[in-house]
Amino acid sequence: MRVLSVSAVSKVVVEISVVLGKTNLPIRQLLKMGRGAVIDLDAHHEDECMIYANGELIAKGEVMMVGEKIGISITEMISDLDL
């Protein structure tokens, strides 16, 4: 059995995305928005969010506050059998 070194694993790129909600927004309105603009989503504070790794759904979670930062608590892992 071959063991991977930490340096080999550190070169792997994984893009994590969290979808809190969705909305439809015309491009012209998006381009007019400045820093600090708020976009209304179709989600409520109790709704679960979807967590993606490289575009694949891997888990569901809920939004939580960690001090002054926003965090995600994983509530359910998604396996290939769930899809």
C-alpha positions as CSV (number, residue, x, y, z in Angstrom):
1,M,0.0,0.0,0.0
2,R,1.3,3.4,-1.0
3,V,0.8,6.4,1.4
4,L,0.3,9.8,-0.1
5,S,2.4,12.6,1.3
6,V,0.9,15.8,2.7
7,S,2.5,17.7,-0.2
8,A,0.7,15.5,-2.8
9,V,-2.7,16.1,-1.1
10,S,-2.1,19.8,-0.7
11,K,-1.8,20.1,-4.5
12,V,-5.4,18.8,-5.0
13,V,-7.8,21.7,-5.8
14,V,-11.4,21.4,-4.5
15,E,-13.8,24.3,-5.1
16,I,-16.5,24.4,-2.4
17,S,-19.8,26.2,-3.1
18,V,-22.7,26.7,-0.7
19,V,-26.1,27.6,-2.2
20,L,-28.2,29.5,0.3
21,G,-31.0,30.3,-2.0
22,K,-31.8,31.4,-5.6
23,T,-33.4,34.3,-7.4
24,N,-33.9,35.6,-10.9
25,L,-32.2,38.9,-11.6
26,P,-31.8,40.7,-15.0
27,I,-28.2,41.3,-16.0
28,R,-28.8,45.1,-16.2
29,Q,-29.9,45.1,-12.6
30,L,-26.9,43.1,-11.5
31,L,-24.5,45.4,-13.3
32,K,-26.1,48.4,-11.5
33,M,-25.4,47.0,-8.1
34,G,-22.6,48.3,-6.1
35,R,-20.6,47.1,-3.1
36,G,-22.9,46.3,-0.1
37,A,-25.9,45.7,-2.3
38,V,-28.4,43.1,-1.0
39,I,-29.9,40.4,-3.3
40,D,-33.2,38.9,-2.0
41,L,-33.2,35.1,-2.2
42,D,-36.1,32.6,-2.1
43,A,-34.8,31.1,1.2
44,H,-35.7,31.6,4.8
45,H,-33.4,31.5,7.8
46,E,-34.5,28.0,8.7
47,D,-34.0,26.5,5.2
48,E,-31.2,24.1,4.6
49,C,-28.4,24.9,2.2
50,M,-26.7,22.8,-0.4
51,I,-23.0,22.2,-0.3
52,Y,-21.1,21.4,-3.5
53,A,-17.5,20.2,-4.2
54,N,-16.4,20.8,-7.7
55,G,-20.0,21.1,-8.8
56,E,-21.2,17.9,-7.2
57,L,-23.7,17.9,-4.4
58,I,-21.9,16.4,-1.4
59,A,-23.9,17.5,1.7
60,K,-26.7,19.6,3.1
61,G,-26.3,22.0,6.0
62,E,-27.6,24.9,7.9
63,V,-26.3,28.4,8.3
64,M,-24.9,29.4,11.7
65,M,-23.1,32.4,13.1
66,V,-19.6,31.9,14.5
67,G,-18.7,35.1,16.3
68,E,-19.1,37.7,13.6
69,K,-18.6,35.2,10.8
70,I,-21.1,33.0,8.9
71,G,-20.5,29.3,9.0
72,I,-22.2,26.2,7.7
73,S,-23.0,23.2,9.9
74,I,-23.3,20.0,7.9
75,T,-26.5,18.1,8.7
76,E,-26.5,15.4,6.1
77,M,-23.8,13.8,3.9
78,I,-25.0,12.8,0.4
79,S,-23.7,9.5,-1.0
80,D,-23.9,8.2,-4.6
81,L,-26.8,6.0,-3.5
82,D,-28.8,9.1,-2.4
83,L,-28.7,10.6,-5.9
